[in-house]
Amino acid sequence: MTAVDTLLPYPPEPVTLAGEVVALRPLAAEDAPGLARAVEDGRLWELWYTSVPSPDEVPGWIAKSLELQARGAALPFAVVDRASGRIVGSTRYMNIETELRRLEIGTTFYAAGAQRGPLNTEAKLLLLTHAFERLGCVAVEFRTHFMNQRSREAIAKLGAKQDGILRQHRVLPDGSRRDTVVFSILDHEWPTVRRHLHFRLARLRAAANGAD
């Protein structure tokens, strides 16, 4: 059996990805109350350069996300803190290109209380491992608002390289035009990035355990 024979079907199908501190499970309509509590922690929807739903908008946001999943255009996850069992955010595979086996990891947000520590690094490691090693992706992209400096720094720390900036790329709900910064990781870069993420995750876990 060759490596190609072991690849999963593409586009991605619903799957649960679990690590030590976080689990990513397929987003469902019944996740609305938990996700609403997550966005309330830090009032995430008030950040003008993001597209996070308000608590009242969460049920409709989930419905639209599941419509995209049904069309094979996205695979949304609920992000669950394994220690507490609480939903602390959401992330997804999106902009899925079936023929080229490319996709983007995006629409990611976490409750303020979950934004420090190893959770995000482990979540990204789970998503990237599945994308490259089970789905056979040739490239995984990350995109963010030019003004979202915190997000840009976090993506760079993963080991992704900046490809460029798409000027006036999207119109946001408030009518403003977004300049989008594009990062990517290619399949031949993945072994080095994977090693880097395991090293970074070990240090973050040690720091978190020390804080306890």
CYANA upper distance limits for C-alpha pairs under 8 A (distance plus 0.5 A):
  1 MET  CA      5 ASP  CA      6.53
  1 MET  CA      6 THR  CA      7.99
  2 THR  CA      6 THR  CA      7.41
  3 ALA  CA      7 LEU  CA      7.41
  4 VAL  CA    136 GLY  CA      8.29
  6 THR  CA    134 ARG  CA      7.84
  7 LEU  CA    133 GLU  CA      8.16
  7 LEU  CA    134 ARG  CA      5.64
  7 LEU  CA    135 LEU  CA      5.99
  7 LEU  CA    136 GLY  CA      6.75
  8 LEU  CA     12 PRO  CA      8.23
  8 LEU  CA    134 ARG  CA      6.22
  8 LEU  CA    135 LEU  CA      5.81
  8 LEU  CA    136 GLY  CA      8.46
  9 PRO  CA     13 GLU  CA      7.90
  9 PRO  CA    135 LEU  CA      7.52
 10 TYR  CA     98 THR  CA      6.72
 10 TYR  CA    101 ARG  CA      7.93
 10 TYR  CA    135 LEU  CA      7.19
 11 PRO  CA     72 GLY  CA      6.79
 11 PRO  CA     96 ILE  CA      7.42
 11 PRO  CA     97 GLU  CA      8.23
 11 PRO  CA     98 THR  CA      6.14
 11 PRO  CA    101 ARG  CA      8.37
 12 PRO  CA     72 GLY  CA      8.21
 12 PRO  CA     75 LEU  CA      7.43
 12 PRO  CA    135 LEU  CA      7.63
 13 GLU  CA     75 LEU  CA      7.71
 14 PRO  CA     25 ARG  CA      8.50
 14 PRO  CA     26 PRO  CA      6.30
 14 PRO  CA     75 LEU  CA      7.21
 15 VAL  CA     25 ARG  CA      7.00
 15 VAL  CA     26 PRO  CA      6.83
 16 THR  CA     23 ALA  CA      7.63
 16 THR  CA     24 LEU  CA      6.07
 16 THR  CA     25 ARG  CA      4.85
 16 THR  CA     26 PRO  CA      6.93
 17 LEU  CA     23 ALA  CA      6.25
 17 LEU  CA     24 LEU  CA      5.54
 17 LEU  CA     25 ARG  CA      6.95
 17 LEU  CA    126 LEU  CA      6.82
 17 LEU  CA    127 LEU  CA      8.13
 18 ALA  CA     22 VAL  CA      6.65
 18 ALA  CA     23 ALA  CA      4.69
 18 ALA  CA     24 LEU  CA      6.65
 18 ALA  CA    126 LEU  CA      7.82
 19 GLY  CA     23 ALA  CA      6.53
 19 GLY  CA    122 GLU  CA      7.33
 19 GLY  CA    123 ALA  CA      8.26
 19 GLY  CA    126 LEU  CA      7.73
 20 GLU  CA     82 ARG  CA      7.88
 21 VAL  CA     81 ASP  CA      6.69
 21 VAL  CA     82 ARG  CA      5.84
 21 VAL  CA     83 ALA  CA      7.24
 21 VAL  CA    118 PRO  CA      8.05
 21 VAL  CA    119 LEU  CA      6.77
 21 VAL  CA    122 GLU  CA      8.04
 22 VAL  CA     79 VAL  CA      7.42
 22 VAL  CA     80 VAL  CA      6.16
 22 VAL  CA     81 ASP  CA      5.41
 22 VAL  CA     82 ARG  CA      5.72
 22 VAL  CA    119 LEU  CA      6.56
 22 VAL  CA    122 GLU  CA      7.52
 22 VAL  CA    123 ALA  CA      7.07
 23 ALA  CA     79 VAL  CA      6.56
 23 ALA  CA     80 VAL  CA      5.64
 23 ALA  CA     81 ASP  CA      7.12
 23 ALA  CA     82 ARG  CA      6.83
 23 ALA  CA    123 ALA  CA      8.10
 24 LEU  CA     77 PHE  CA      6.15
 24 LEU  CA     78 ALA  CA      6.20
 24 LEU  CA     79 VAL  CA      5.38
 24 LEU  CA     80 VAL  CA      6.75
 24 LEU  CA    123 ALA  CA      7.84
 25 ARG  CA     77 PHE  CA      5.74
 25 ARG  CA     78 ALA  CA      5.94
 25 ARG  CA     79 VAL  CA      7.34
 25 ARG  CA     80 VAL  CA      8.20
 26 PRO  CA     75 LEU  CA      8.04
 26 PRO  CA     76 PRO  CA      6.68
 26 PRO  CA     77 PHE  CA      5.04
 26 PRO  CA     78 ALA  CA      6.59
 27 LEU  CA     31 ASP  CA      7.31
 27 LEU  CA     62 ILE  CA      8.06
 27 LEU  CA     66 LEU  CA      8.24
 27 LEU  CA     76 PRO  CA      6.10
 27 LEU  CA     77 PHE  CA      5.08
 27 LEU  CA     78 ALA  CA      5.37
 28 ALA  CA     32 ALA  CA      8.36
 28 ALA  CA     62 ILE  CA      7.77
 28 ALA  CA     66 LEU  CA      8.20
 28 ALA  CA     78 ALA  CA      8.40
 29 ALA  CA     59 PRO  CA      7.41
 29 ALA  CA     62 ILE  CA      6.78
 29 ALA  CA     63 ALA  CA      7.39
 31 ASP  CA     35 LEU  CA      6.54
 31 ASP  CA     78 ALA  CA      8.03
 31 ASP  CA     87 ILE  CA      8.32
 32 ALA  CA     36 ALA  CA      6.45
 32 ALA  CA     58 VAL  CA      6.47
 32 ALA  CA     59 PRO  CA      5.96
 32 ALA  CA     62 ILE  CA      7.77
 33 PRO  CA     37 ARG  CA      6.87
 34 GLY  CA     38 ALA  CA      6.85
 34 GLY  CA     86 ARG  CA      7.50
 34 GLY  CA     87 ILE  CA      5.96
 34 GLY  CA     88 VAL  CA      8.20
 35 LEU  CA     39 VAL  CA      6.89
 35 LEU  CA     55 PRO  CA      8.33
 35 LEU  CA     58 VAL  CA      7.63
 35 LEU  CA     78 ALA  CA      8.45
 35 LEU  CA     87 ILE  CA      6.53
 35 LEU  CA     88 VAL  CA      7.34
 35 LEU  CA     89 GLY  CA      6.76
 35 LEU  CA     90 SER  CA      8.31
 36 ALA  CA     40 GLU  CA      6.79
 36 ALA  CA     54 SER  CA      7.86
 36 ALA  CA     55 PRO  CA      4.96
 36 ALA  CA     56 ASP  CA      8.02
 36 ALA  CA     58 VAL  CA      6.62
 37 ARG  CA     41 ASP  CA      7.08
 37 ARG  CA     55 PRO  CA      7.73
 38 ALA  CA     87 ILE  CA      7.18
 38 ALA  CA     88 VAL  CA      5.60
 38 ALA  CA     89 GLY  CA      6.45
 38 ALA  CA    110 TYR  CA      7.43
 38 ALA  CA    111 ALA  CA      5.25
 39 VAL  CA     43 ARG  CA      6.31
 39 VAL  CA     44 LEU  CA      5.80
 39 VAL  CA     45 TRP  CA      7.51
 39 VAL  CA     52 VAL  CA      8.16
 39 VAL  CA     53 PRO  CA      8.11
 39 VAL  CA     54 SER  CA      7.39
 39 VAL  CA     55 PRO  CA      7.09
 39 VAL  CA     89 GLY  CA      7.84
 39 VAL  CA    110 TYR  CA      7.82
 39 VAL  CA    111 ALA  CA      6.19
 40 GLU  CA     44 LEU  CA      7.18
 40 GLU  CA     54 SER  CA      8.25
 40 GLU  CA     55 PRO  CA      7.20
 40 GLU  CA    111 ALA  CA      7.94
 41 ASP  CA    111 ALA  CA      5.65
 41 ASP  CA    112 ALA  CA      5.97
 41 ASP  CA    113 GLY  CA      7.46
 42 GLY  CA    111 ALA  CA      6.87
 42 GLY  CA    112 ALA  CA      5.46
 42 GLY  CA    113 GLY  CA      8.41
 43 ARG  CA     47 LEU  CA      8.49
 43 ARG  CA     54 SER  CA      8.45
 44 LEU  CA     52 VAL  CA      6.82
 44 LEU  CA     54 SER  CA      8.20
 44 LEU  CA    109 PHE  CA      8.50
 44 LEU  CA    111 ALA  CA      7.99
 44 LEU  CA    112 ALA  CA      8.43
 45 TRP  CA     50 THR  CA      7.76
 45 TRP  CA     51 SER  CA      7.37
 45 TRP  CA     52 VAL  CA      5.24
 45 TRP  CA     53 PRO  CA      6.15
 45 TRP  CA     54 SER  CA      5.84
 49 TYR  CA    145 HIS  CA      6.82
 49 TYR  CA    147 MET  CA      7.32
 49 TYR  CA    148 ASN  CA      6.97
 50 THR  CA    145 HIS  CA      7.96
 50 THR  CA    148 ASN  CA      8.46
 51 SER  CA    107 THR  CA      8.25
 51 SER  CA    172 LEU  CA      8.21
 51 SER  CA    173 PRO  CA      8.33
 52 VAL  CA    109 PHE  CA      7.78
 53 PRO  CA     57 GLU  CA      5.89
 53 PRO  CA     58 VAL  CA      6.17
 53 PRO  CA     61 TRP  CA      7.28
 54 SER  CA     58 VAL  CA      6.84
 57 GLU  CA     61 TRP  CA      6.57
 58 VAL  CA     62 ILE  CA      6.59
 59 PRO  CA     63 ALA  CA      6.80
 60 GLY  CA     64 LYS  CA      6.76
 61 TRP  CA     65 SER  CA      6.68
 62 ILE  CA     66 LEU  CA      6.68
 63 ALA  CA     67 GLU  CA      6.82
 64 LYS  CA     68 LEU  CA      6.92
 65 SER  CA     69 GLN  CA      6.85
 65 SER  CA     74 ALA  CA      7.95
 65 SER  CA     76 PRO  CA      7.15
 66 LEU  CA     70 ALA  CA      6.65
 66 LEU  CA     76 PRO  CA      8.00
 67 GLU  CA     71 ARG  CA      6.98
 68 LEU  CA     72 GLY  CA      6.89
 68 LEU  CA     73 ALA  CA      5.67
 68 LEU  CA     74 ALA  CA      5.92
 68 LEU  CA     75 LEU  CA      8.22
 69 GLN  CA     73 ALA  CA      6.22
 69 GLN  CA     74 ALA  CA      5.25
 69 GLN  CA     75 LEU  CA      5.77
 69 GLN  CA     76 PRO  CA      7.67
 72 GLY  CA     96 ILE  CA      8.14
 73 ALA  CA     94 MET  CA      6.62
 73 ALA  CA     95 ASN  CA      6.74
 73 ALA  CA     96 ILE  CA      6.19
 74 ALA  CA     92 ARG  CA      7.25
 74 ALA  CA     93 TYR  CA      5.92
 74 ALA  CA     94 MET  CA      4.81
 74 ALA  CA     95 ASN  CA      7.23
 74 ALA  CA     96 ILE  CA      7.10
 75 LEU  CA     92 ARG  CA      5.88
 75 LEU  CA     93 TYR  CA      5.52
 75 LEU  CA     94 MET  CA      7.02
 76 PRO  CA     90 SER  CA      7.76
 76 PRO  CA     91 THR  CA      6.47
 76 PRO  CA     92 ARG  CA      4.60
 76 PRO  CA     93 TYR  CA      6.89
 77 PHE  CA     90 SER  CA      6.12
 77 PHE  CA     91 THR  CA      5.89
 77 PHE  CA     92 ARG  CA      6.04
 78 ALA  CA     87 ILE  CA      7.04
 78 ALA  CA     88 VAL  CA      8.36
 78 ALA  CA     89 GLY  CA      6.72
 78 ALA  CA     90 SER  CA      5.20
 78 ALA  CA     91 THR  CA      7.29
 79 VAL  CA     87 ILE  CA      6.15
 79 VAL  CA     88 VAL  CA      6.20
 79 VAL  CA     89 GLY  CA      5.49
 79 VAL  CA     90 SER  CA      5.57
 79 VAL  CA     91 THR  CA      7.48
 80 VAL  CA     85 GLY  CA      6.57
 80 VAL  CA     86 ARG  CA      6.04
 80 VAL  CA     87 ILE  CA      4.88
 80 VAL  CA     88 VAL  CA      6.21
 80 VAL  CA     89 GLY  CA      7.77
 81 ASP  CA     85 GLY  CA      5.90
 81 ASP  CA     86 ARG  CA      6.05
 81 ASP  CA     87 ILE  CA      6.86
 81 ASP  CA     88 VAL  CA      6.91
 81 ASP  CA    119 LEU  CA      8.39
 82 ARG  CA     86 ARG  CA      7.96
 88 VAL  CA    110 TYR  CA      6.07
 88 VAL  CA    111 ALA  CA      5.81
 88 VAL  CA    114 ALA  CA      7.07
 89 GLY  CA    108 THR  CA      7.86
 89 GLY  CA    109 PHE  CA      5.91
 89 GLY  CA    110 TYR  CA      4.73
 89 GLY  CA    111 ALA  CA      6.49
 90 SER  CA    107 THR  CA      7.81
 90 SER  CA    108 THR  CA      6.03
 90 SER  CA    109 PHE  CA      6.22
 90 SER  CA    110 TYR  CA      7.27
 91 THR  CA    105 ILE  CA      7.78
 91 THR  CA    106 GLY  CA      6.50
 91 THR  CA    107 THR  CA      5.92
 91 THR  CA    108 THR  CA      4.66
 91 THR  CA    109 PHE  CA      7.22
 92 ARG  CA    105 ILE  CA      6.26
 92 ARG  CA    106 GLY  CA      6.17
 92 ARG  CA    107 THR  CA      6.76
 92 ARG  CA    108 THR  CA      7.46
 93 TYR  CA    103 LEU  CA      6.93
 93 TYR  CA    104 GLU  CA      6.14
 93 TYR  CA    105 ILE  CA      5.31
 93 TYR  CA    106 GLY  CA      7.03
 94 MET  CA    103 LEU  CA      6.42
 94 MET  CA    104 GLU  CA      5.60
 94 MET  CA    105 ILE  CA      6.72
 94 MET  CA    106 GLY  CA      7.24
 95 ASN  CA    103 LEU  CA      5.97
 95 ASN  CA    104 GLU  CA      6.18
 96 ILE  CA    101 ARG  CA      7.96
 96 ILE  CA    102 ARG  CA      6.55
 96 ILE  CA    103 LEU  CA      4.92
 96 ILE  CA    104 GLU  CA      7.33
 97 GLU  CA    101 ARG  CA      6.12
 97 GLU  CA    102 ARG  CA      5.65
 97 GLU  CA    103 LEU  CA      6.57
 98 THR  CA    102 ARG  CA      7.45
100 LEU  CA    137 CYS  CA      8.39
100 LEU  CA    138 VAL  CA      7.86
101 ARG  CA    135 LEU  CA      8.27
101 ARG  CA    136 GLY  CA      7.39
101 ARG  CA    137 CYS  CA      5.28
101 ARG  CA    138 VAL  CA      6.52
101 ARG  CA    139 ALA  CA      7.92
102 ARG  CA    137 CYS  CA      6.00
102 ARG  CA    138 VAL  CA      6.47
102 ARG  CA    139 ALA  CA      5.66
102 ARG  CA    140 VAL  CA      6.45
102 ARG  CA    141 GLU  CA      8.40
103 LEU  CA    137 CYS  CA      8.03
103 LEU  CA    139 ALA  CA      7.41
103 LEU  CA    140 VAL  CA      5.78
103 LEU  CA    141 GLU  CA      6.77
104 GLU  CA    140 VAL  CA      5.91
104 GLU  CA    141 GLU  CA      4.87
104 GLU  CA    142 PHE  CA      6.15
104 GLU  CA    143 ARG  CA      8.19
105 ILE  CA    127 LEU  CA      8.33
105 ILE  CA    140 VAL  CA      7.51
105 ILE  CA    141 GLU  CA      6.76
105 ILE  CA    142 PHE  CA      6.13
106 GLY  CA    142 PHE  CA      6.77
106 GLY  CA    143 ARG  CA      7.41
110 TYR  CA    114 ALA  CA      6.54
110 TYR  CA    115 GLN  CA      6.58
111 ALA  CA    115 GLN  CA      7.09
114 ALA  CA    119 LEU  CA      7.51
115 GLN  CA    119 LEU  CA      7.95
115 GLN  CA    120 ASN  CA      7.71
117 GLY  CA    204 LEU  CA      6.43
117 GLY  CA    205 ARG  CA      7.66
117 GLY  CA    207 ALA  CA      8.36
117 GLY  CA    208 ALA  CA      6.65
118 PRO  CA    122 GLU  CA      6.56
118 PRO  CA    201 LEU  CA      6.52
118 PRO  CA    204 LEU  CA      5.71
118 PRO  CA    205 ARG  CA      6.38
118 PRO  CA    208 ALA  CA      8.11
119 LEU  CA    123 ALA  CA      6.61
120 ASN  CA    124 LYS  CA      6.63
121 THR  CA    125 LEU  CA      6.65
121 THR  CA    158 LEU  CA      8.02
121 THR  CA    197 LEU  CA      7.56
121 THR  CA    200 ARG  CA      8.29
121 THR  CA    201 LEU  CA      6.78
122 GLU  CA    126 LEU  CA      6.67
122 GLU  CA    201 LEU  CA      7.11
123 ALA  CA    127 LEU  CA      6.78
124 LYS  CA    128 LEU  CA      6.45
125 LEU  CA    129 THR  CA      6.41
125 LEU  CA    194 ARG  CA      7.75
125 LEU  CA    197 LEU  CA      7.14
125 LEU  CA    198 HIS  CA      8.42
126 LEU  CA    130 HIS  CA      6.71
127 LEU  CA    131 ALA  CA      6.59
128 LEU  CA    132 PHE  CA      6.54
128 LEU  CA    140 VAL  CA      8.17
129 THR  CA    133 GLU  CA      6.04
129 THR  CA    134 ARG  CA      7.87
129 THR  CA    194 ARG  CA      8.32
130 HIS  CA    134 ARG  CA      5.51
130 HIS  CA    135 LEU  CA      6.82
131 ALA  CA    135 LEU  CA      5.44
131 ALA  CA    136 GLY  CA      6.80
131 ALA  CA    137 CYS  CA      6.11
131 ALA  CA    140 VAL  CA      8.14
132 PHE  CA    136 GLY  CA      5.34
132 PHE  CA    137 CYS  CA      5.37
132 PHE  CA    138 VAL  CA      7.61
132 PHE  CA    139 ALA  CA      8.49
132 PHE  CA    187 ASP  CA      7.06
132 PHE  CA    190 TRP  CA      7.98
133 GLU  CA    137 CYS  CA      8.27
137 CYS  CA    187 ASP  CA      7.33
138 VAL  CA    186 LEU  CA      6.35
138 VAL  CA    187 ASP  CA      5.38
139 ALA  CA    184 SER  CA      7.18
139 ALA  CA    185 ILE  CA      6.20
139 ALA  CA    186 LEU  CA      4.90
139 ALA  CA    187 ASP  CA      6.30
140 VAL  CA    184 SER  CA      6.02
140 VAL  CA    185 ILE  CA      5.88
140 VAL  CA    186 LEU  CA      7.07
141 GLU  CA    182 VAL  CA      7.48
141 GLU  CA    183 PHE  CA      6.12
141 GLU  CA    184 SER  CA      4.70
141 GLU  CA    185 ILE  CA      7.03
142 PHE  CA    155 ILE  CA      7.73
142 PHE  CA    182 VAL  CA      6.49
142 PHE  CA    183 PHE  CA      5.55
142 PHE  CA    184 SER  CA      6.47
143 ARG  CA    180 THR  CA      6.85
143 ARG  CA    181 VAL  CA      6.07
143 ARG  CA    182 VAL  CA      5.17
143 ARG  CA    183 PHE  CA      6.70
144 THR  CA    148 ASN  CA      7.25
144 THR  CA    151 SER  CA      7.29
144 THR  CA    152 ARG  CA      7.31
144 THR  CA    180 THR  CA      6.07
144 THR  CA    181 VAL  CA      5.93
144 THR  CA    182 VAL  CA      7.44
145 HIS  CA    178 ARG  CA      6.75
145 HIS  CA    179 ASP  CA      6.50
145 HIS  CA    180 THR  CA      5.42
145 HIS  CA    181 VAL  CA      6.68
146 PHE  CA    152 ARG  CA      8.34
146 PHE  CA    165 ILE  CA      8.32
146 PHE  CA    178 ARG  CA      7.86
146 PHE  CA    179 ASP  CA      5.96
146 PHE  CA    180 THR  CA      6.04
146 PHE  CA    181 VAL  CA      6.08
148 ASN  CA    152 ARG  CA      6.86
149 GLN  CA    153 GLU  CA      6.67
150 ARG  CA    154 ALA  CA      6.72
151 SER  CA    155 ILE  CA      6.68
152 ARG  CA    156 ALA  CA      6.76
152 ARG  CA    181 VAL  CA      8.35
153 GLU  CA    157 LYS  CA      6.70
154 ALA  CA    158 LEU  CA      7.14
155 ILE  CA    159 GLY  CA      7.67
155 ILE  CA    160 ALA  CA      6.74
155 ILE  CA    183 PHE  CA      8.08
156 ALA  CA    160 ALA  CA      5.80
156 ALA  CA    161 LYS  CA      7.09
156 ALA  CA    162 GLN  CA      8.21
156 ALA  CA    183 PHE  CA      8.48
158 LEU  CA    193 VAL  CA      7.73
158 LEU  CA    196 HIS  CA      8.30
158 LEU  CA    197 LEU  CA      7.11
159 GLY  CA    185 ILE  CA      8.04
159 GLY  CA    193 VAL  CA      6.14
159 GLY  CA    196 HIS  CA      7.96
160 ALA  CA    183 PHE  CA      6.32
160 ALA  CA    184 SER  CA      5.73
160 ALA  CA    185 ILE  CA      5.61
160 ALA  CA    193 VAL  CA      8.44
161 LYS  CA    183 PHE  CA      5.73
161 LYS  CA    184 SER  CA      6.06
161 LYS  CA    185 ILE  CA      7.08
162 GLN  CA    181 VAL  CA      7.91
162 GLN  CA    182 VAL  CA      6.39
162 GLN  CA    183 PHE  CA      4.67
162 GLN  CA    184 SER  CA      7.09
163 ASP  CA    181 VAL  CA      8.31
163 ASP  CA    182 VAL  CA      5.98
163 ASP  CA    183 PHE  CA      5.76
163 ASP  CA    184 SER  CA      7.29
164 GLY  CA    181 VAL  CA      6.54
164 GLY  CA    182 VAL  CA      6.02
164 GLY  CA    183 PHE  CA      7.82
165 ILE  CA    179 ASP  CA      7.15
165 ILE  CA    180 THR  CA      6.03
165 ILE  CA    181 VAL  CA      4.97
165 ILE  CA    182 VAL  CA      6.53
166 LEU  CA    179 ASP  CA      6.15
166 LEU  CA    180 THR  CA      5.53
166 LEU  CA    181 VAL  CA      6.89
166 LEU  CA    182 VAL  CA      7.97
167 ARG  CA    178 ARG  CA      7.72
167 ARG  CA    179 ASP  CA      5.03
167 ARG  CA    180 THR  CA      7.02
168 GLN  CA    177 ARG  CA      5.76
168 GLN  CA    178 ARG  CA      5.70
168 GLN  CA    179 ASP  CA      5.37
168 GLN  CA    180 THR  CA      8.02
169 HIS  CA    177 ARG  CA      7.43
169 HIS  CA    178 ARG  CA      6.17
169 HIS  CA    179 ASP  CA      6.03
169 HIS  CA    180 THR  CA      6.56
170 ARG  CA    177 ARG  CA      6.12
170 ARG  CA    178 ARG  CA      5.58
170 ARG  CA    179 ASP  CA      7.71
170 ARG  CA    180 THR  CA      8.20
171 VAL  CA    175 GLY  CA      6.32
171 VAL  CA    176 SER  CA      6.22
171 VAL  CA    177 ARG  CA      5.04
171 VAL  CA    178 ARG  CA      6.57
172 LEU  CA    176 SER  CA      5.93
172 LEU  CA    177 ARG  CA      6.63
172 LEU  CA    178 ARG  CA      7.23
185 ILE  CA    189 GLU  CA      6.86
185 ILE  CA    190 TRP  CA      7.26
186 LEU  CA    190 TRP  CA      6.89
189 GLU  CA    193 VAL  CA      6.80
190 TRP  CA    194 ARG  CA      6.30
191 PRO  CA    195 ARG  CA      6.78
192 THR  CA    196 HIS  CA      6.76
193 VAL  CA    197 LEU  CA      6.62
194 ARG  CA    198 HIS  CA      6.72
195 ARG  CA    199 PHE  CA      6.76
196 HIS  CA    200 ARG  CA      6.59
197 LEU  CA    201 LEU  CA      6.36
198 HIS  CA    202 ALA  CA      6.65
199 PHE  CA    203 ARG  CA      7.02
200 ARG  CA    204 LEU  CA      6.76
201 LEU  CA    205 ARG  CA      6.58
202 ALA  CA    206 ALA  CA      6.68
203 ARG  CA    207 ALA  CA      6.67
204 LEU  CA    208 ALA  CA      6.60
205 ARG  CA    209 ASN  CA      6.58
206 ALA  CA    210 GLY  CA      6.59
207 ALA  CA    211 ALA  CA      6.71
208 ALA  CA    212 ASP  CA      6.96
